Amino acid sequence: MNWFLIAVILLTFQSKADAFPQYFKTQAVRVTGNNMFPQWSHDGKRITFTSDRDGDPEIYVMNADGTSPRRLTHTPGRDAHPFFSRDGKRIVFQSPRANGVDTNIYVMNSDGSNVVKLTNLKGFAGVPVYSPDEKLIVFQWRETNNFEDNSKWRICLMNIDGSGFRVITPGLANDQVPNWSRDGKRLLFYSDRTGKDQIYTMKPDGTDVRRVAASEFNDNAAFWSRDNRKISFTSDRDGSRELYVMDADGKNVRRLTNTRATERLGVWSPDATRIAFSSDGDGPAHIYITSVDGSKVVCLTESQTNLKGKGVLLVSLIGDRQVAVIDPGTQAVLAKLPSPQGPHEINLSPDGTLAYVSDSGAGPNTPRGNSIVVLDLRTLSVKTTFKTCESPHDTRVSRNGRILWVACAPSKAVLELDATTGAISKTWDTKLDGGWFVENTPDDQKLFVPHLEAKALSMIDRRTSQVRTLSSGNTLFGVTVAPAGNEVWVSDADENKLSILNAATGNVTATISLGSAKKDEPRFARLRFTPDGKRVVVVRGSEFMIVDVARRSIASTIEMPHMGKVVTVSGDSRHAFVSHPAADRVSIINLGNGTVERTFVVGKQPDGIAWALTP
């Protein structure tokens, strides 16, 4: 039994409990239902799809950027697989609305009015598609609704008024998801006639059947690009069901997605620059758009909630060379944006509109990066890229959003840039190795740079243009500045401690012991103040520590499920988020009760992480 085909055709939406804490909720209503089966209008301006967000699977339409979603059908039963007419005035779809048992083909105006039943078949008829000249409709049909019997899916044709019904495949195998070539001379479909789902073409009368590409895997749900040069399809050839693209002759197969979710039905935009598809993981299915090279993926239906005032996570995925934008409440990926050289640290503009990603390289045996990628969080897109220095690792933005500081360890310097143009206005020469991080005081007058290899701390005074070295003799790594600007906290890997410095003088005023690191785990600790200034969170190996700032002591130590690396804190100071590069996961930690609330997969080698309250 091919359970994938049943999932595609029956549209068996599964409602999932949303039991995640309410503090991540937005005032707008989040789309929690399943959203599937997208199809473009022929002008590329709209997408029609199926969703059960209101309790019952119905047909919807939205703008191609995900805005202005509107429900078109309001009848009980699984209305699904909508397809636009060429002029955009009609939509053909499948529905069991007549008797609740047999699914048939219907047509309606694109505003949902004037619904007309086209077929009167027993069993299940679905996935209708207009021919290019709009004289015919191709669809698939099986004679019964009992998916445990031996009935097979067959491909059928009819005239657009429902007359002239004929079956064009013999019913010896399951033949499914037919669609037309641009000239209407061939049909593309998939079939299990070899024992595995494979992709075929044939003439509209069912003759001259040709397999596009033979494989030992299940390749299905194939769609031609409008110029018929490319074919998108889904396949389990790499383990999970992912979206792929190949030439029309079956050559040059390329994988576009790489998730633990199930991707379905990748359909081309009219200009062949984008592919719309649906994907479901632990949560509900959502509709995404990807560029044809897979470098940019944007979720359309999740973002219909209006991101204004909503907390999102930004996670750099070194292995994917992308930055994921994630809803922390649902763990839904809202977008994946390219960072082609290998993203690391992420920092934000004060108003939350921009993210600055250190595109410093993908690691050993790969070229070092030299740029900062600027992401626009309002449009979920790449705004621009600044060329800076070799391996820019960390950044900070001034309070007014006009200045960007970049830590350039190989250059032994910190660059000062125009945050809008990327023009370098000043180079702060520290003359010390290992300046991988930079922190600024809230008044932007001082910068602090710990030097891992040089075992020192640089204090840069922008008022006096003085660069001062505060020697410690120990290996310094993490650094964070108090929200009030009065203290600088630095982690010491040699003595397993935190040093607290007076931000004005650079003098050490206190130390806090972290205790010995766990056996075979790193001694290097990263740390971050909570926005309310009451706590400092520390990540060292698999340990997560919460430090009480007023008491100068560790309030609690939490054992994380994996080795942690980068940490960020939510704007309400209630939760921390930690990346686990080796496990491809991120953990959410409740700072109130000291527990790991959830750990979830995000992509390959998550590294830098930032929390943003979008504008």
Residue pairs with C-beta under 8 A, 6 or more apart in sequence:
1 147
1 148
2 174
2 192
2 197
4 197
4 218
4 220
4 241
5 153
5 174
5 176
5 220
6 12
6 147
7 264
8 176
8 177
8 221
8 264
8 265
9 124
9 126
9 127
9 140
9 153
9 176
10 78
10 147
11 36
11 37
11 50
11 57
11 78
11 80
13 33
13 34
13 52
13 57
13 285
14 34
15 33
15 52
16 32
16 282
16 283
16 284
18 32
18 330
20 329
20 330
20 598
21 329
21 597
23 572
23 574
23 575
24 311
24 327
24 328
24 329
25 329
26 305
26 306
26 309
26 310
27 309
28 305
28 306
28 308
28 310
29 305
30 302
30 305
30 327
30 329
30 330
31 51
31 53
31 284
31 286
31 301
31 302
31 304
31 305
32 53
32 284
32 330
33 51
33 52
33 53
33 54
33 55
33 284
34 51
34 52
34 53
34 57
34 280
34 284
34 285
35 49
35 50
35 51
35 53
35 60
35 278
35 284
35 285
35 286
35 287
35 301
36 49
36 50
36 51
36 80
36 264
36 265
36 278
36 285
36 287
37 49
37 50
37 80
37 81
37 82
37 264
37 265
37 278
38 47
38 48
38 49
38 265
38 267
38 276
38 277
38 278
38 287
39 47
39 48
39 49
39 81
39 82
39 83
39 84
39 267
39 276
40 46
40 47
40 64
40 84
40 267
40 268
40 269
40 270
40 276
41 47
41 48
41 84
41 88
42 84
42 86
42 87
42 88
42 270
43 88
43 270
44 64
44 269
44 270
44 271
45 63
45 64
46 61
46 62
46 63
46 64
46 84
46 88
47 61
47 62
47 63
47 64
47 276
47 287
47 300
48 59
48 60
48 61
48 72
48 82
48 83
48 84
48 91
48 110
49 59
49 60
49 61
49 62
49 82
49 278
49 287
49 301
50 57
50 58
50 59
50 60
50 78
50 79
50 80
50 81
50 82
51 57
51 58
51 60
51 301
52 58
54 71
56 76
56 77
56 78
57 77
57 78
57 79
57 80
58 71
58 72
58 73
58 74
58 75
58 79
59 71
59 72
59 73
59 79
59 80
59 82
59 91
59 93
59 112
60 69
60 70
60 71
60 72
61 69
61 70
61 72
61 91
61 110
62 68
62 69
62 70
62 300
62 301
62 304
64 269
64 289
65 300
66 287
66 298
66 299
66 300
66 301
66 303
66 304
67 304
69 301
69 304
71 112
72 82
72 91
72 108
72 110
72 111
72 112
73 79
73 93
73 95
73 108
73 112
73 115
74 112
75 95
75 97
76 97
76 100
77 95
77 96
77 97
77 100
78 94
78 95
78 96
78 103
79 93
79 94
79 95
79 97
80 93
80 94
80 95
80 126
81 93
81 94
81 126
81 127
81 128
82 91
82 92
82 93
83 91
83 92
83 93
83 128
83 129
83 130
84 90
84 91
84 110
84 130
85 91
85 92
85 110
85 130
85 134
86 130
86 132
86 134
88 110
89 109
89 110
90 107
90 108
90 109
90 110
91 107
91 108
91 109
91 110
92 105
92 106
92 107
92 118
92 128
92 129
92 130
92 137
93 105
93 106
93 107
93 108
93 128
94 103
94 104
94 105
94 106
94 125
94 126
94 127
94 128
94 139
95 103
95 104
95 106
96 102
96 103
96 104
97 106
98 104
98 117
101 145
102 121
102 122
102 123
102 124
102 145
103 123
103 124
103 125
103 126
103 145
104 117
104 118
104 119
104 120
104 121
104 125
105 117
105 118
105 119
105 125
105 126
105 128
105 137
105 139
105 158
105 162
106 115
106 116
106 117
106 118
107 115
107 116
107 118
107 160
108 114
108 115
108 116
117 162
118 137
118 158
118 160
118 161
118 162
119 125
119 158
119 162
119 165
121 141
121 165
122 143
122 144
123 141
123 142
123 143
123 144
123 145
123 151
124 141
124 142
124 144
124 145
125 139
125 140
125 141
125 156
126 139
126 140
126 141
127 139
127 140
127 176
127 177
127 178
128 137
128 138
128 139
129 137
129 138
129 139
129 178
129 179
129 180
130 136
130 137
130 160
130 180
131 137
131 138
131 180
131 184
131 204
132 180
132 181
132 182
132 183
132 184
133 184
134 160
135 159
135 160
136 157
136 158
136 159
136 160
136 204
137 157
137 158
137 159
137 160
138 155
138 156
138 157
138 178
138 179
138 180
138 187
138 204
139 155
139 156
139 158
139 178
140 153
140 154
140 155
140 156
140 175
140 176
140 177
140 178
141 153
141 154
141 156
141 167
142 151
142 152
142 153
142 154
143 151
144 151
151 171
152 171
152 172
152 173
152 174
152 175
153 174
153 175
153 176
154 167
154 168
154 169
154 170
154 171
154 175
155 167
155 168
155 169
155 175
155 176
155 178
155 187
155 189
155 206
156 165
156 166
156 167
156 168
157 164
157 165
157 166
157 168
157 204
158 164
158 165
158 166
168 202
168 204
168 205
168 206
169 175
169 191
169 206
170 206
172 193
173 191
173 192
173 193
174 191
174 192
175 189
175 190
175 191
175 193
176 189
176 190
176 191
176 220
177 189
177 190
177 220
177 221
177 222
177 265
178 187
178 188
178 189
179 187
179 188
179 189
179 222
179 223
179 224
180 186
180 187
180 188
180 224
181 187
181 188
181 201
181 224
181 228
182 224
182 226
182 227
182 228
183 228
184 204
185 203
185 204
186 201
186 202
186 203
186 204
187 201
187 202
187 203
187 204
188 199
188 200
188 201
188 212
188 222
188 223
188 224
188 231
189 199
189 200
189 201
189 202
189 222
190 197
190 198
190 199
190 200
190 219
190 220
190 221
190 222
190 233
191 197
191 198
191 200
192 198
196 215
196 216
196 217
196 218
196 219
197 218
197 219
197 220
198 211
198 212
198 213
198 214
198 215
198 219
199 211
199 212
199 213
199 219
199 220
199 222
199 231
199 233
199 250
200 209
200 210
200 211
200 212
201 209
201 210
201 212
202 208
202 209
202 210
212 222
212 231
212 246
212 248
212 249
212 250
213 219
213 246
213 249
213 250
213 251
213 253
215 235
215 237
217 235
217 236
217 237
218 235
218 236
219 233
219 234
219 235
219 237
219 244
220 233
220 234
220 235
221 233
221 234
221 264
221 265
221 266
222 231
222 232
222 233
223 231
223 232
223 233
223 265
223 266
223 267
223 268
224 230
224 231
224 248
224 268
225 231
225 232
225 268
225 272
226 268
226 270
226 271
226 272
227 272
228 248
229 247
229 248
229 272
230 245
230 246
230 247
230 248
230 268
230 272
230 292
231 245
231 246
231 247
231 248
231 250
232 243
232 244
232 245
232 256
232 266
232 267
232 268
232 275
232 277
233 243
233 244
233 245
233 246
233 266
234 241
234 242
234 243
234 244
234 263
234 264
234 265
234 266
235 241
235 242
235 244
236 242
237 244
238 255
240 259
240 260
240 261
240 262
241 262
241 263
241 264
242 255
242 256
242 257
242 258
242 259
242 263
243 255
243 256
243 257
243 263
243 266
243 275
243 277
243 290
244 253
244 254
244 255
244 256
245 253
245 254
245 256
245 266
245 275
245 292
246 252
246 253
246 254
254 293
254 294
255 294
256 266
256 275
256 290
256 292
256 293
256 294
257 263
257 277
257 279
257 290
257 294
257 297
258 320
258 603
258 604
259 279
259 281
259 333
259 603
260 281
260 601
261 279
261 280
261 281
262 279
262 280
262 281
263 277
263 278
263 279
264 277
264 278
264 279
264 280
264 285
265 277
265 278
266 275
266 276
266 277
266 290
267 275
267 276
267 277
268 274
268 275
269 275
269 276
269 289
272 292
273 291
273 292
274 289
274 290
274 291
274 292
275 289
275 290
275 292
276 287
276 288
276 289
276 300
277 287
277 288
277 290
278 285
278 286
278 287
278 288
279 285
279 286
279 288
280 286
281 331
282 331
282 600
283 330
283 331
283 332
286 299
286 300
286 301
286 302
286 332
287 299
287 300
287 301
288 297
288 298
288 299
288 300
289 297
289 298
289 300
290 296
290 297
290 298
291 297
295 322
295 338
295 340
296 335
296 336
296 337
296 338
296 381
296 382
297 322
297 333
297 335
297 336
298 334
298 335
298 336
298 380
299 332
299 333
299 334
299 335
302 327
302 330
302 332
302 334
303 334
303 335
303 380
307 334
307 377
307 614
308 614
308 615
309 613
309 614
310 327
310 613
310 614
311 328
311 570
311 571
311 611
311 612
311 613
311 614
312 325
312 326
312 327
312 328
312 334
312 377
312 611
312 612
312 614
313 324
313 325
313 326
313 327
313 328
313 568
313 577
313 586
313 609
313 610
313 611
313 612
314 323
314 324
314 325
314 326
314 346
314 348
314 355
314 375
314 608
314 609
314 610
314 611
314 612
315 323
315 324
315 326
315 346
315 579
315 586
315 602
315 603
315 606
315 607
315 608
315 609
316 323
316 339
316 343
316 344
316 345
316 346
316 357
316 606
316 607
316 608
316 609
317 323
317 324
317 336
317 343
317 602
317 603
317 604
317 605
317 606
317 607
318 342
318 343
318 344
318 362
318 363
318 581
318 604
318 605
318 606
318 607
319 362
319 584
319 603
319 604
319 605
320 336
320 603
320 604
320 605
321 338
321 339
321 340
321 341
321 342
321 343
321 362
322 336
322 337
322 338
322 339
322 343
322 603
323 336
323 337
323 338
323 339
323 343
323 346
323 355
323 357
323 373
323 375
324 333
324 335
324 336
324 602
324 603
324 606
325 333
325 334
325 335
325 336
325 337
325 377
325 380
326 332
326 333
326 334
326 586
326 602
327 334
328 570
328 575
328 577
328 588
328 611
331 598
331 600
331 602
333 602
334 380
335 380
336 603
337 373
337 375
337 380
337 381
337 382
338 373
338 382
339 357
339 359
339 373
340 359
341 359
341 360
341 361
341 362
341 367
341 368
341 369
341 370
341 371
342 359
342 360
342 361
342 362
342 363
342 366
342 369
343 357
343 358
343 359
343 360
343 373
343 607
343 608
344 357
344 358
344 359
344 360
344 361
344 393
344 394
344 607
344 608
345 357
345 358
345 393
345 394
345 395
345 437
345 566
345 607
345 608
346 355
346 356
346 357
346 358
346 608
346 609
346 610
347 355
347 356
347 394
347 395
347 396
347 397
347 610
348 354
348 355
348 356
348 397
348 610
348 612
349 355
349 356
349 397
349 401
349 419
350 397
350 398
350 399
350 400
350 401
351 401
351 615
352 377
352 612
352 613
352 614
352 615
353 376
353 377
353 378
353 614
353 615
354 374
354 375
354 376
354 377
354 383
354 401
354 419
355 374
355 375
355 377
355 610
355 612
356 372
356 373
356 374
356 375
356 395
356 397
356 404
356 419
357 372
357 373
357 374
357 375
357 608
358 369
358 372
358 392
358 393
358 394
358 395
358 406
358 608
359 369
359 370
359 371
359 372
359 373
359 385
359 392
360 368
360 369
360 391
360 392
360 393
361 367
361 368
361 369
361 391
368 390
368 391
368 410
369 391
369 392
370 387
370 388
370 389
370 390
370 391
370 392
371 385
371 386
371 387
371 388
371 392
372 385
372 386
372 388
372 392
372 395
372 404
372 406
372 417
372 422
373 382
373 385
374 382
374 383
374 384
374 385
374 386
375 381
375 382
375 383
376 382
376 383
377 612
377 614
377 615
378 614
378 615
384 422
385 422
386 404
386 417
386 422
387 422
388 406
388 408
388 415
388 417
388 422
388 424
389 406
389 408
389 410
389 411
389 413
389 415
390 408
390 410
390 411
391 408
391 409
391 410
392 406
392 407
392 408
392 415
393 407
393 408
393 409
393 436
393 437
394 406
394 407
394 436
394 437
394 438
395 404
395 405
395 406
395 407
395 438
396 404
396 405
396 438
396 439
396 440
396 447
397 403
397 404
397 405
397 419
398 404
398 405
398 419
398 440
398 444
399 442
399 443
399 444
401 419
402 418
402 419
402 420
403 416
403 417
403 418
403 419
403 425
403 444
404 416
404 417
404 418
404 419
404 422
405 414
405 415
405 416
405 417
405 438
405 440
405 447
406 414
406 415
406 417
406 438
407 414
407 435
407 436
407 437
407 438
407 449
408 414
408 415
408 435
409 433
409 434
409 435
409 436
412 429
412 430
412 431
412 432
412 433
412 435
413 427
413 428
413 429
413 430
413 435
414 427
414 428
414 430
414 435
414 438
414 447
414 449
414 460
415 424
415 426
415 427
415 428
416 424
416 425
416 426
416 427
416 428
417 423
417 424
417 425
418 425
428 447
428 460
428 467
429 467
430 449
430 451
430 458
430 460
430 467
430 469
431 467
432 449
432 451
432 454
432 456
432 458
432 469
433 451
433 452
433 453
433 454
434 450
434 451
434 452
434 453
434 454
435 449
435 450
435 451
435 454
435 458
436 450
436 452
437 449
437 450
437 477
437 478
437 479
438 447
438 448
438 449
439 447
439 448
439 449
439 479
439 480
439 481
439 488
440 446
440 447
440 448
440 481
441 447
441 448
441 481
441 485
441 503
442 481
442 483
442 484
442 485
443 485
444 462
445 461
445 462
445 463
446 459
446 460
446 461
446 462
446 503
447 458
447 459
447 460
447 462
448 457
448 458
448 459
448 460
448 479
448 481
448 488
448 490
448 503
449 457
449 458
449 460
449 479
450 456
450 457
450 476
450 477
450 478
450 479
450 490
451 457
451 458
451 476
452 475
452 476
452 477
452 524
455 471
455 472
455 473
455 474
455 475
455 476
456 469
456 470
456 471
456 472
456 476
457 469
457 470
457 471
457 472
457 476
457 479
457 490
457 501
457 506
458 467
458 468
458 469
458 470
459 467
459 468
459 469
459 470
459 506
460 466
460 467
460 468
461 467
461 468
468 506
470 501
470 506
472 492
472 499
474 492
474 493
474 494
474 495
475 492
475 493
475 494
475 523
475 524
476 490
476 491
476 492
476 493
477 490
477 491
477 492
477 493
477 524
477 525
477 526
478 490
478 491
478 524
478 525
478 526
478 527
478 538
479 488
479 489
479 490
479 491
479 527
480 488
480 489
480 527
480 528
480 529
480 536
481 487
481 488
481 489
481 503
481 529
482 488
482 489
482 503
482 529
482 533
482 549
483 529
483 531
483 532
483 533
484 533
485 503
486 502
486 503
486 504
487 500
487 501
487 502
487 503
487 509
488 500
488 501
488 502
488 503
488 506
489 498
489 499
489 500
489 501
489 527
489 529
489 536
490 498
490 499
490 501
491 497
491 498
491 499
491 514
491 524
491 525
491 526
491 527
491 538
491 540
492 498
492 499
493 523
493 524
493 525
494 523
496 513
496 514
496 515
496 516
496 517
496 523
497 511
497 512
497 513
497 514
498 511
498 512
498 514
498 525
498 527
498 536
498 538
498 547
499 508
499 510
499 511
500 508
500 509
500 510
500 511
500 512
500 552
501 507
501 508
501 509
502 509
510 552
512 547
512 552
512 553
512 554
514 525
514 538
514 540
514 545
514 554
517 523
517 540
517 541
517 543
518 541
518 542
518 543
521 540
521 541
521 542
521 543
521 563
522 540
522 541
522 563
523 540
524 540
525 538
525 539
525 540
526 538
526 539
526 540
526 565
526 566
526 567
527 536
527 537
527 538
527 539
527 567
528 536
528 537
528 567
528 568
528 569
528 576
529 535
529 536
529 549
529 569
530 536
530 537
530 569
530 573
530 591
531 569
531 571
531 572
531 573
532 573
533 549
534 548
534 549
534 550
534 573
535 546
535 547
535 548
535 549
535 555
535 573
535 591
536 546
536 547
536 549
537 544
537 545
537 546
537 547
537 567
537 569
537 576
537 589
537 591
538 544
538 545
538 546
538 547
538 567
539 545
539 564
539 565
539 566
539 567
539 578
540 564
541 563
541 564
542 559
542 560
542 561
542 562
542 563
542 564
543 557
543 558
543 559
543 560
543 564
544 557
544 558
544 559
544 560
544 564
544 567
544 576
544 578
544 589
544 596
545 554
545 556
545 557
545 558
546 554
546 555
546 556
546 557
546 558
546 591
546 594
547 553
547 554
547 555
548 554
548 555
555 594
556 594
558 589
558 594
558 595
558 596
560 578
560 580
560 587
560 589
560 596
560 599
561 580
561 583
561 585
561 587
561 596
561 599
562 580
562 582
562 583
562 585
562 587
562 599
563 580
563 581
563 582
563 583
564 578
564 579
564 580
564 587
565 578
565 579
565 580
565 581
565 607
566 578
566 579
566 607
566 608
566 609
567 576
567 577
567 578
567 579
567 609
568 576
568 577
568 609
568 610
568 611
569 575
569 576
569 577
569 591
569 611
570 576
570 577
570 611
571 611
571 613
573 591
574 590
574 591
574 592
575 588
575 589
575 590
575 591
575 597
576 588
576 589
576 591
577 586
577 587
577 588
577 589
577 609
577 611
578 586
578 587
578 589
578 609
579 585
579 586
579 606
579 607
579 608
579 609
580 586
580 587
580 599
580 606
581 605
581 606
581 607
582 605
584 601
584 602
584 603
584 604
584 605
584 606
585 599
585 600
585 601
585 602
585 606
586 599
586 600
586 602
586 606
586 609
587 596
587 598
587 599
588 596
588 597
588 598
588 599
588 600
589 595
589 596
589 597
590 596
590 597
